Amino acid sequence: MIEKKKVYKNILQLIGDTPLVQLNSITKNFKGDFFAKIEAFNPGHSSKDRIALYIIEDAERKGILKPGDTIIETTSGNTGFSIAMVSIIKGYNCILAVSSKSSRDKIDMLKTMGAKVYVCPTHVAAEDPRSYYEVAKRIHKETPGSVYINQYFNQLNTEAHYNTTGPEIWEQTDGKITHLIACSGTGGTISGTARFLKEKNKAIRVIGIDAFGSVLKKYHETRELDKNEIYPYRIEGLGKNLIPTATDFDVIDEFIKVTDEDSSHTARELARTEGMFVGYTSGAAMQGIKQLQELGEFDENSKVVVIFPDHGSRYMSKIYSDEWMEAQGFLEVKDEVDASAIEIIK
């Protein structure tokens, strides 16, 4: 008997149920077992597909969104792509305010998906009228029939992961997970996933990855926003210069900071050792695991799940570009790429 192949009505039905894959080579000398939740298997190649669909369908149920309306969002790229994708299928216009730190690859992808894109300066205060937060708010006020997703301050961001990512990881590990490692930007992914898992087992350790130049780690420890912590950094979608209310700091046990340089090299290492072509924040999350291993966080009984948020194709002009890496001073020791790997036939 021939098994019937499942046919999907549209691409949105592919969102969620992403695979959990064991890490082998990069963790071979680590204590415990390590597994990657690979969110690039979503149709929009990132975890943000989950919140885009969840928030938009919630607005539809409440009668807030009608066909032909406009969806507006602030994004480092991935959420914007997911919203643009959902908007195409559901018949909405899409306007995005993007940080200038976002890779050219991401910005080009957003335009390709039919979004109107406003590129805003990165290194300005959140309240500055030029910041991507304020630009999105202004466009929302000026655009009739528009809805502002506002992922940083939208509890549905967290709820989406509570209802999907958390249960998936619990089921995939048969409830044996001991550690959740995830980057924190808006905080929706780590907070929603952690909230579900902690309800199942309070002993699960939840560790957030933050960037140097971001305020999240110190705020978690002191509950005070220290603007002296803020300075420019390169990783996209990680850390913040404000405190997103989508982040539930009470379900996060600890934050650890990683550098731009270490994270970029570790992303490249994942490609070389595990065959996983993942994004900058995935490299940051894996770098966090390396540092936690050195600190003695894990033992032989540890079952560690790390969330890899997106795909490496969005960083071809950044961490996977030797020219960009050299310009940042990250390839002073050229141990990353063998020049003999490329041979030009004339």
Protein Blocks (a to p, Z undefined) as FASTA:
>chain_A
ZZdddddfblklmggjiacdddfklmmmpgcjdddddfklpmnopaklmmmmmmmmmmmm
nomacghiacddddehlmmmmmmmmmmmnopacdddddfkbcfklmmmmmmnopacdddd
fkbcfklmkbmklmmmmmmmmmghiacfklmlccklmmmmmmmmmmmmmmmnnopafbdc
dddfklmmmmmmmmmmmmmomklccdddddehiaklmmmmnopacfklpccdfbehiajf
bdcfkbcfklpmbdcdddfklmmmmmmmmmmmnopacdfklmmmmmmmmmmmmnopacfk
bccddddfbdfklmmmmmmpmklmmmnopampackbcfklpccdZZ
